[in-house]
Amino acid sequence: MSVQLHVNHRTCDAPAGGSLFDYATSVGVQVPTSCNKQGRCKECVVEVTEGMERLSERVPAEQHLKGAFRLSCCTRVIADEGTVRCHTMRRGEMRIEKHAFALPVQRQAWQLDPAVTRDGERILLDGQEIARSPGAMHGLAIDLGTTTVVIRLLNLETGEVIADSSFENPQRFGGSDVMARIQYDTEDRTKTLQRTLVGYLSHAIQELPVDPQSIYEVVLAGNSTMRDLFFRLSVYSIGQSPYRSITELELAEGKRATTSLAVEAKRLGLPIHPKARVYGLPIISGHVGADAAACMLAVDLAHEERTVAIMDIGTNTELIVGNKHRVLAASCPAGPAFEGGQITFGMPGLPGAIEKVAIAEGGAVRVGVIGDGAPEGLCGSGLVDLLGELLRTGRINALGRFEHGPEEFVVAQGADQPVTFSEADINALAQAKGANVAGLQIAFAEYGIRPADLEVFYLAGGFGRHLNIESAKRIGLIPNLPAERILQVGNASVEGACIALLSRTKRAELEQLVRRVTHCRLETHPGFFDFFVEGCQFGPVGGVEVSEP
């Protein structure tokens, strides 16, 4: 007899005495590690969803972990029968975009003007020599998302994109949203979240097709919490009213001239040139962070005459409304549901994730799976498609309740078990949608416009790029605008970071723009709760009927 172990939807027999790490690798699951299973790197985290009592007690190396999270190299099976289910943090390639989509800022619109230049073999940063090398000069643009981290490698002399990489943010053991990670980091004095992220970043950098020592600058975008955690700053003040980064507080006190950050790479532990600069883009205010600032740069908001909106849907959805004359920003604490968190079979956009769903007239369900393999779960775009189809076919009502049959819908048959969708899953998505809709409605009201007044609605982020627009409009996740006004622009945050990396002029332009943004605080707005309750229902925003394709 032995325990049956399910890890990332793969199954094996797990006799007592073996580690979760070894059993996972035996069935082809790649478990991150930089310390050869010694418990030092803190990277081999797994989340145990069933059977914790069949596993060994925590060892000292795991004391930073709470709840269902364990270090797989330190966790051994101690039972002779039963079931254990767990899944790893994904270091492998997640679905990312290689190029921008429909973004107005193209290379011909601005001059290549990086901070890193060359004088013969002398490598200069802002005119000061930091190295000597005849080889190519490279830079990194990084988008630190709460759920996903995206890295882009560029040639600083040509502006060419050389490589892209991505992975699931390994800080999830500290919580799935920013408030949980703020609490975790405040209680943990050893900066475990930062060290774990640096370990994953270091591995990704070393896998790039260039010598890491030829990387002389990094430009980093991310929400306020992710950015400040990475720079080893206290994030306590972001979690307390009035929810401001320590850089904002210091700016208000006259202790700094900007909310942007810049330190040498060696201080952060990155395996690039030690004198390389790591530049954190400025934040706007509170939870509206450097990723939102990067999006403004990517869509060239500083020169935009039209009234536009930018929405980057995620764990912490960020909204921008305005033009070059006036800009308003807000953030919505939507939670991780639309990124697969809190959903029974939710998962990131990895191979095995269902990304498309269609329900035929006779009830047959057709799905599109990333990688074309057996389905393992549902990523964000698949969840929106599924909701839209269940609503369209009358299987759920506007409140998210199943109209007929059991309170669970079988989406597809996986390799080991069916992928199902329950009313509890719908409720989690309804609340995430409600927060997003409330943010949109309040931002529009504060700006003095209706959704119909928008000339362009930019849907940013990897999730937004793969969204079925008709499904998103049908359930009321985005405004019910004509298709030609909705532009899916992919990861505009990393695009903005690329622009800032390649142009000092555009970087300075952004520093000026963020100072002119008005921050709308949703958490104190008197209408938030009413908008939230209304937004939890499924149906088009604005009361306009969705015309079926």
C-alpha positions as CSV (number, residue, x, y, z in Angstrom):
1,M,0.0,0.0,0.0
2,S,1.1,3.6,-0.6
3,V,-0.3,7.1,-0.8
4,Q,-1.6,8.2,-4.2
5,L,0.0,11.6,-5.0
6,H,-1.6,14.0,-7.4
7,V,0.8,16.9,-8.4
8,N,-0.1,19.3,-11.1
9,H,-2.7,16.8,-12.2
10,R,-0.2,14.0,-12.6
11,T,-0.4,10.9,-10.5
12,C,2.0,8.5,-8.9
13,D,2.3,6.0,-6.0
14,A,4.2,7.6,-3.2
15,P,5.5,5.1,-0.6
16,A,6.2,6.5,2.9
17,G,9.6,8.1,3.3
18,G,10.0,9.9,-0.1
19,S,9.8,13.7,-0.5
20,L,7.2,15.5,-2.5
21,F,10.0,17.0,-4.6
22,D,11.3,13.5,-5.7
23,Y,7.9,12.1,-6.4
24,A,7.0,15.2,-8.5
25,T,10.1,15.0,-10.6
26,S,9.5,11.3,-11.1
27,V,6.3,12.0,-13.1
28,G,7.9,14.8,-15.1
29,V,6.9,17.8,-13.0
30,Q,9.7,20.4,-12.9
31,V,10.1,21.7,-9.4
32,P,12.1,25.0,-9.0
33,T,15.3,24.8,-7.0
34,S,18.6,26.6,-6.7
35,C,20.1,24.8,-3.7
36,N,19.9,21.1,-4.8
37,K,17.1,20.3,-2.4
38,Q,18.8,21.6,0.7
39,G,15.9,23.8,1.9
40,R,17.9,27.0,1.5
41,C,16.6,28.7,-1.6
42,K,12.9,28.6,-0.6
43,E,11.9,28.1,-4.3
44,C,10.4,24.6,-4.3
45,V,7.1,25.7,-2.7
46,V,4.0,23.6,-3.3
47,E,0.5,24.2,-2.1
48,V,-1.1,21.1,-0.6
49,T,-4.8,21.0,-1.2
50,E,-5.6,17.6,0.3
51,G,-3.8,15.2,2.6
52,M,-1.6,17.4,4.7
53,E,-2.1,14.9,7.6
54,R,-0.3,12.3,5.5
55,L,2.9,14.5,5.3
56,S,5.7,15.1,7.7
57,E,5.8,18.0,10.2
58,R,7.3,21.3,9.2
59,V,11.1,21.6,9.6
60,P,12.8,24.9,10.6
61,A,13.5,25.7,6.9
62,E,9.7,26.0,6.4
63,Q,8.9,28.3,9.3
64,H,8.3,31.2,6.8
65,L,5.4,29.3,5.2
66,K,1.8,29.3,6.5
67,G,-1.3,27.3,5.9
68,A,-1.2,24.8,2.9
69,F,2.3,25.8,1.6
70,R,5.3,23.6,2.1
71,L,8.8,23.2,0.8
72,S,8.6,20.0,-1.3
73,C,12.2,19.1,-0.7
74,C,11.6,19.0,3.1
75,T,8.1,17.4,3.0
76,R,8.0,13.6,3.2
77,V,5.1,11.2,2.9
78,I,4.5,9.5,6.3
79,A,1.3,7.5,5.6
80,D,0.9,4.1,3.9
81,E,-2.4,4.9,2.2
82,G,-4.8,7.8,1.2
83,T,-4.5,10.7,-1.2
84,V,-2.3,13.8,-1.3
85,R,-2.9,16.6,-3.8
86,C,-0.6,19.5,-4.4
87,H,0.7,21.8,-7.1
88,T,3.9,23.7,-7.7
89,M,4.7,27.3,-8.5
90,R,5.4,27.4,-12.2
91,R,8.8,28.5,-13.3
92,G,8.3,27.3,-16.9
93,E,7.2,29.4,-19.8
94,M,3.8,31.0,-19.3
95,R,1.8,32.5,-22.2
96,I,3.2,35.9,-23.0
97,E,3.2,38.3,-26.0
98,K,6.3,38.7,-28.1
99,H,5.2,42.1,-29.5
100,A,2.8,44.9,-28.7
101,F,-0.7,44.9,-30.2
102,A,-2.4,48.1,-31.4
103,L,-0.2,50.3,-29.3
104,P,0.2,53.9,-30.6
105,V,3.8,54.4,-29.5
106,Q,5.9,52.8,-32.2
107,R,9.6,53.0,-32.7
108,Q,9.4,55.6,-35.4
109,A,7.7,57.9,-33.0
110,W,10.7,58.4,-30.7
111,Q,14.5,58.2,-30.9
112,L,16.6,55.5,-29.4
113,D,18.1,57.2,-26.4
114,P,19.1,54.8,-23.7
115,A,20.8,55.7,-20.5
116,V,23.6,53.2,-21.3
117,T,25.9,54.2,-24.1
118,R,29.2,53.3,-25.6
119,D,32.5,55.2,-26.1
120,G,34.7,52.6,-27.8
121,E,34.9,49.8,-25.3
122,R,33.9,52.0,-22.4
123,I,30.3,51.3,-21.2
124,L,28.7,54.5,-19.9
125,L,25.7,54.8,-17.6
126,D,24.4,58.4,-17.7
127,G,27.9,59.4,-19.0
128,Q,29.8,57.6,-16.3
129,E,32.0,54.6,-17.0
130,I,30.7,51.4,-15.4
131,A,32.5,48.7,-17.5
132,R,34.8,48.0,-20.4
133,S,33.7,45.5,-23.1
134,P,33.6,45.3,-26.8
135,G,30.5,43.1,-26.7
136,A,26.9,44.0,-27.1
137,M,25.0,46.0,-24.4
138,H,21.8,44.6,-23.1
139,G,18.9,45.7,-20.8
140,L,15.9,44.1,-19.2
141,A,12.3,45.3,-19.0
142,I,10.4,43.5,-16.2
143,D,6.8,43.5,-15.3
144,L,6.3,42.3,-11.7
145,G,2.7,41.2,-11.5
146,T,1.1,39.8,-8.4
147,T,0.4,36.6,-10.3
148,T,2.9,36.6,-13.2
149,V,6.4,38.0,-13.8
150,V,7.4,38.9,-17.4
151,I,11.0,39.6,-18.5
152,R,12.0,41.1,-21.9
153,L,15.7,41.2,-23.0
154,L,16.7,44.0,-25.4
155,N,19.8,45.1,-27.3
156,L,20.4,48.7,-26.0
157,E,22.2,49.7,-29.2
158,T,19.5,48.6,-31.7
159,G,16.3,48.4,-29.6
160,E,15.8,44.8,-30.8
161,V,13.9,42.4,-28.6
162,I,16.1,39.4,-28.1
163,A,14.1,37.1,-25.8
164,D,11.1,36.9,-23.5
165,S,10.6,34.9,-20.4
166,S,7.9,34.5,-17.7
167,F,7.0,32.6,-14.6
168,E,4.3,32.4,-11.9
169,N,5.2,34.9,-9.1
170,P,6.6,32.6,-6.4
171,Q,5.5,34.9,-3.7
172,R,2.1,33.4,-3.7
173,F,2.9,31.5,-0.4
174,G,2.7,35.0,1.2
175,G,-0.9,35.4,-0.1
176,S,-2.7,35.7,-3.4
177,D,-3.3,39.4,-3.1
178,V,-1.2,42.5,-2.2
179,M,-2.8,43.0,1.2
180,A,-1.9,39.5,2.3
181,R,1.7,39.9,1.1
182,I,2.0,43.3,2.9
183,Q,0.9,41.5,6.1
184,Y,3.3,38.7,5.5
185,D,6.3,40.9,4.8
186,T,5.5,43.1,7.8
187,E,5.6,40.1,10.1
188,D,8.6,38.5,8.4
189,R,11.9,40.4,9.1
190,T,14.0,38.3,6.8
191,K,12.7,39.6,3.5
192,T,11.7,36.1,2.4
193,L,9.4,37.3,-0.3
194,Q,12.1,39.4,-1.9
195,R,14.7,36.7,-1.7
196,T,12.4,34.1,-3.2
197,L,11.5,36.4,-6.1
198,V,15.2,37.2,-6.7
199,G,16.0,33.5,-6.9
200,Y,13.4,32.9,-9.6
201,L,14.5,36.1,-11.5
202,S,18.2,35.0,-11.3
203,H,17.3,31.6,-12.8
204,A,15.4,33.3,-15.6
205,I,18.2,35.7,-16.3
206,Q,20.8,32.9,-16.4
207,E,18.6,31.1,-19.0
208,L,18.6,34.1,-21.4
209,P,20.8,33.7,-24.5
210,V,23.3,36.4,-23.5
211,D,26.0,36.8,-20.9
212,P,24.2,38.2,-17.8
213,Q,27.3,40.4,-17.3
214,S,26.4,42.3,-20.5
215,I,23.1,43.5,-18.9
216,Y,23.7,47.1,-17.8
217,E,20.3,48.4,-16.9
218,V,16.9,47.0,-15.7
219,V,13.7,48.9,-15.9
220,L,11.0,47.5,-13.6
221,A,7.2,48.0,-13.6
222,G,4.8,46.6,-11.1
223,N,2.1,47.6,-8.7
224,S,3.2,49.6,-5.7
225,T,3.5,46.6,-3.4
226,M,5.4,44.3,-5.8
227,R,7.8,47.1,-6.8
228,D,8.6,48.1,-3.2
229,L,9.0,44.5,-2.0
230,F,11.5,43.9,-4.8
231,F,13.5,47.0,-3.7
232,R,13.5,45.8,-0.1
233,L,11.4,48.7,1.1
234,S,8.8,48.5,3.9
235,V,5.3,48.1,2.4
236,Y,3.6,48.5,5.7
237,S,2.3,52.0,4.8
238,I,0.7,50.7,1.6
239,G,-1.6,48.5,3.7
240,Q,-2.7,51.2,6.1
241,S,-4.9,54.2,5.4
242,P,-4.3,56.4,3.4
243,Y,-2.5,53.5,1.6
244,R,0.6,55.1,0.3
245,S,4.1,53.8,-0.6
246,I,6.9,55.0,1.5
247,T,8.2,56.8,-1.6
248,E,5.0,58.8,-1.7
249,L,5.4,59.8,1.9
250,E,9.0,60.8,1.5
251,L,8.1,62.8,-1.6
252,A,5.4,64.7,0.3
253,E,8.0,65.4,3.1
254,G,10.5,66.7,0.6
255,K,13.0,63.8,1.1
256,R,13.0,62.8,-2.5
257,A,12.1,64.3,-5.9
258,T,10.3,61.4,-7.4
259,T,8.6,58.1,-6.5
260,S,10.8,56.3,-8.9
261,L,13.7,54.1,-7.5
262,A,17.2,53.4,-8.7
263,V,19.9,51.2,-7.1
264,E,22.9,49.1,-8.2
265,A,22.1,45.5,-9.2
266,K,24.6,44.1,-6.7
267,R,22.5,45.5,-3.8
268,L,19.5,43.4,-4.9
269,G,21.3,40.2,-5.6
270,L,20.7,40.0,-9.4
271,P,23.3,38.1,-11.4
272,I,23.9,40.9,-13.9
273,H,26.7,43.4,-14.1
274,P,27.2,44.6,-10.5
275,K,27.2,48.2,-11.5
276,A,24.1,47.9,-13.6
277,R,21.2,50.2,-12.5
278,V,17.9,48.8,-11.6
279,Y,15.3,51.5,-12.1
280,G,11.8,51.2,-10.7
281,L,9.3,53.3,-12.7
282,P,7.4,55.9,-10.7
283,I,4.1,55.0,-9.0
284,I,1.0,57.1,-9.4
285,S,-0.5,56.9,-5.9
286,G,-1.4,54.2,-3.4
287,H,-2.2,50.9,-5.1
288,V,-2.0,52.5,-8.6
289,G,1.6,51.6,-9.3
290,A,4.4,51.6,-11.7
291,D,2.6,49.1,-14.0
292,A,-0.2,51.7,-14.5
293,A,2.5,54.3,-15.2
294,A,4.1,52.1,-17.8
295,C,0.7,51.5,-19.5
296,M,0.3,55.3,-19.8
297,L,3.7,55.5,-21.5
298,A,2.8,52.5,-23.8
299,V,-0.4,54.2,-25.1
300,D,1.3,57.6,-25.4
301,L,-1.2,59.2,-23.0
302,A,0.9,62.4,-22.7
303,H,0.1,63.2,-26.3
304,E,-3.5,61.9,-26.5
305,E,-6.2,64.3,-27.5
306,R,-9.1,61.8,-27.3
307,T,-10.7,60.6,-24.1
308,V,-9.5,57.1,-23.5
309,A,-9.5,54.5,-20.8
310,I,-6.9,51.8,-19.9
311,M,-7.9,48.8,-17.9
312,D,-5.4,46.2,-16.8
313,I,-7.5,43.4,-15.2
314,G,-5.7,41.4,-12.6
315,T,-5.5,40.7,-8.9
316,N,-5.2,44.4,-8.4
317,T,-7.0,45.9,-11.5
318,E,-5.8,49.3,-12.4
319,L,-7.8,51.9,-14.3
320,I,-6.7,55.1,-16.1
321,V,-9.2,57.5,-17.7
322,G,-8.3,60.7,-19.5
323,N,-6.1,62.4,-22.1
324,K,-3.1,64.7,-22.3
325,H,-5.1,67.5,-20.6
326,R,-6.5,65.5,-17.6
327,V,-5.9,62.1,-16.2
328,L,-7.6,60.1,-13.4
329,A,-6.5,56.8,-12.0
330,A,-8.0,54.2,-9.7
331,S,-7.2,50.6,-8.5
332,C,-9.7,47.8,-7.8
333,P,-8.9,45.1,-5.2
334,A,-10.4,42.4,-7.5
335,G,-8.6,39.4,-6.1
336,P,-7.1,36.6,-8.1
337,A,-10.3,34.9,-9.4
338,F,-9.9,36.0,-13.0
339,E,-6.3,34.8,-12.9
340,G,-7.4,31.3,-11.7
341,G,-7.1,31.9,-8.0
342,Q,-9.9,30.8,-5.7
343,I,-11.4,28.7,-8.5
344,T,-11.5,24.9,-8.0
345,F,-9.9,24.2,-11.4
346,G,-8.4,27.6,-11.9
347,M,-4.8,28.0,-13.2
348,P,-2.5,30.5,-14.9
349,G,-2.2,30.6,-18.7
350,L,0.0,27.6,-19.0
351,P,-0.1,24.5,-21.2
352,G,-3.1,22.5,-20.1
353,A,-5.3,25.5,-19.4
354,I,-8.6,25.8,-21.1
355,E,-8.6,29.2,-22.8
356,K,-11.7,29.0,-25.0
357,V,-15.2,27.5,-24.4
358,A,-18.2,27.2,-26.7
359,I,-21.5,25.4,-25.9
360,A,-23.3,24.1,-29.0
361,E,-27.1,24.2,-29.3
362,G,-27.4,20.6,-28.3
363,G,-25.3,21.1,-25.2
364,A,-22.0,19.8,-26.4
365,V,-19.0,21.7,-25.0
366,R,-16.0,22.5,-27.2
367,V,-12.8,23.8,-25.5
368,G,-9.5,25.2,-26.7
369,V,-6.5,24.2,-24.6
370,I,-3.2,25.9,-24.5
371,G,-0.6,23.5,-25.9
372,D,-3.4,21.3,-27.3
373,G,-2.9,18.7,-24.6
374,A,-5.3,17.2,-22.1
375,P,-7.1,19.9,-20.1
376,E,-6.0,20.5,-16.6
377,G,-7.9,23.6,-15.6
378,L,-9.3,27.0,-16.6
379,C,-7.3,30.1,-17.1
380,G,-8.8,33.6,-17.0
381,S,-9.9,33.9,-20.7
382,G,-11.5,30.4,-20.4
383,L,-13.4,31.4,-17.3
384,V,-14.8,34.5,-19.0
385,D,-15.7,32.4,-22.1
386,L,-17.4,29.8,-19.9
387,L,-19.4,32.4,-18.0
388,G,-20.5,34.0,-21.2
389,E,-21.6,30.7,-22.7
390,L,-23.4,29.6,-19.6
391,L,-25.3,32.9,-19.6
392,R,-26.0,32.9,-23.3
393,T,-27.4,29.4,-23.2
394,G,-29.5,30.1,-20.1
395,R,-27.7,27.6,-17.9
396,I,-27.1,30.4,-15.3
397,N,-29.1,33.5,-14.6
398,A,-27.9,37.0,-14.0
399,L,-27.2,36.2,-10.3
400,G,-24.9,33.4,-11.3
401,R,-27.2,30.6,-10.2
402,F,-27.6,27.4,-12.2
403,E,-31.2,27.4,-13.7
404,H,-31.4,23.6,-14.2
405,G,-29.6,20.5,-13.1
406,P,-26.8,20.1,-10.5
407,E,-24.9,23.0,-9.1
408,E,-21.8,22.0,-11.0
409,F,-21.0,22.0,-14.7
410,V,-18.6,19.6,-16.3
411,V,-16.5,21.6,-18.7
412,A,-14.1,18.9,-20.1
413,Q,-12.6,15.5,-19.2
414,G,-9.0,15.8,-18.1
415,A,-6.3,13.2,-18.1
416,D,-7.1,12.1,-14.5
417,Q,-10.4,13.8,-13.6
418,P,-13.1,16.0,-15.1
419,V,-12.6,19.8,-15.1
420,T,-15.7,21.2,-13.3
421,F,-17.2,24.6,-12.6
422,S,-19.4,25.3,-9.5
423,E,-21.6,28.0,-8.1
424,A,-18.9,28.7,-5.6
425,D,-16.5,29.4,-8.5
426,I,-19.1,31.7,-10.1
427,N,-19.5,33.6,-6.8
428,A,-15.8,34.2,-6.6
429,L,-15.8,35.5,-10.2
430,A,-18.9,37.6,-9.6
431,Q,-17.2,39.4,-6.7
432,A,-14.1,40.0,-8.7
433,K,-16.2,41.4,-11.5
434,G,-18.2,43.5,-9.1
435,A,-15.0,45.2,-7.9
436,N,-13.9,45.9,-11.4
437,V,-17.2,47.3,-12.5
438,A,-17.5,49.5,-9.4
439,G,-14.1,50.9,-10.2
440,L,-15.1,51.6,-13.8
441,Q,-18.4,53.3,-12.9
442,I,-16.8,55.4,-10.2
443,A,-13.9,56.5,-12.4
444,F,-16.2,57.4,-15.2
445,A,-18.5,59.4,-12.8
446,E,-15.6,61.2,-11.2
447,Y,-14.2,62.1,-14.7
448,G,-17.7,63.3,-15.7
449,I,-18.3,60.9,-18.6
450,R,-20.4,57.9,-19.5
451,P,-18.9,54.7,-20.9
452,A,-20.3,55.6,-24.3
453,D,-18.2,58.8,-24.3
454,L,-15.0,56.8,-24.5
455,E,-13.3,57.0,-27.9
456,V,-10.8,54.2,-27.1
457,F,-10.9,51.5,-24.4
458,Y,-7.5,49.9,-24.0
459,L,-7.7,46.4,-22.6
460,A,-4.2,45.8,-21.2
461,G,-2.4,42.8,-19.7
462,G,-1.9,39.2,-20.8
463,F,-5.3,38.3,-19.5
464,G,-6.9,41.2,-21.5
465,R,-5.1,40.2,-24.6
466,H,-6.6,36.8,-24.8
467,L,-10.1,37.8,-23.7
468,N,-13.1,37.0,-25.9
469,I,-14.5,40.5,-26.2
470,E,-18.0,39.4,-26.9
471,S,-18.0,37.1,-23.8
472,A,-16.5,39.9,-21.7
473,K,-19.2,42.4,-22.8
474,R,-21.9,39.8,-22.3
475,I,-21.1,39.2,-18.7
476,G,-20.5,42.9,-18.0
477,L,-16.7,42.7,-17.3
478,I,-16.0,45.6,-19.7
479,P,-18.2,48.4,-21.2
480,N,-20.5,47.4,-24.0
481,L,-18.8,49.5,-26.6
482,P,-18.5,48.9,-30.4
483,A,-15.7,46.5,-31.2
484,E,-13.7,49.1,-33.1
485,R,-13.4,51.2,-29.9
486,I,-11.9,48.3,-27.8
487,L,-8.2,47.7,-28.4
488,Q,-6.5,44.6,-26.8
489,V,-2.9,45.8,-26.3
490,G,-1.3,42.9,-24.5
491,N,1.2,43.5,-21.8
492,A,1.3,47.3,-22.0
493,S,3.2,47.4,-18.7
494,V,6.2,45.6,-20.1
495,E,6.0,47.6,-23.3
496,G,6.1,50.8,-21.3
497,A,9.1,49.5,-19.4
498,C,10.8,48.7,-22.7
499,I,10.2,52.3,-23.9
500,A,11.6,53.7,-20.7
501,L,14.6,51.4,-21.0
502,L,15.3,52.6,-24.6
503,S,14.6,56.3,-24.2
504,R,15.6,58.7,-21.5
505,T,13.4,61.3,-23.1
506,K,10.3,59.1,-22.7
507,R,11.3,58.2,-19.2
508,A,11.5,61.9,-18.2
509,E,8.2,62.5,-19.9
510,L,6.6,59.8,-17.8
511,E,8.1,61.3,-14.6
512,Q,6.3,64.5,-15.4
513,L,3.0,62.8,-16.4
514,V,2.6,60.9,-13.2
515,R,2.7,64.1,-11.2
516,R,-0.4,65.3,-13.0
517,V,-2.6,62.3,-12.4
518,T,-5.6,62.6,-10.0
519,H,-6.0,59.5,-7.8
520,C,-9.6,58.4,-7.2
521,R,-9.7,56.4,-3.9
522,L,-12.4,53.8,-4.4
523,E,-12.2,52.5,-0.9
524,T,-13.6,55.8,0.5
525,H,-16.1,56.5,-2.3
526,P,-19.7,56.6,-0.9
527,G,-21.1,54.8,-3.9
528,F,-18.6,51.9,-4.0
529,F,-20.8,49.3,-2.3
530,D,-23.9,50.0,-4.4
531,F,-21.8,49.8,-7.6
532,F,-20.2,46.7,-6.4
533,V,-23.5,44.9,-5.6
534,E,-24.8,45.9,-9.1
535,G,-21.6,44.8,-10.7
536,C,-21.8,41.3,-9.2
537,Q,-24.7,40.5,-11.5
538,F,-24.0,39.2,-15.0
539,G,-25.1,41.3,-17.9
540,P,-23.9,44.1,-20.2
541,V,-22.7,47.3,-18.5
542,G,-24.8,50.2,-19.6
543,G,-28.0,48.4,-20.4
544,V,-27.3,48.0,-24.1
545,E,-28.2,44.6,-25.6
546,V,-25.2,42.6,-26.7
547,S,-25.7,41.7,-30.4
548,E,-24.8,38.1,-30.8
549,P,-22.1,37.3,-33.4
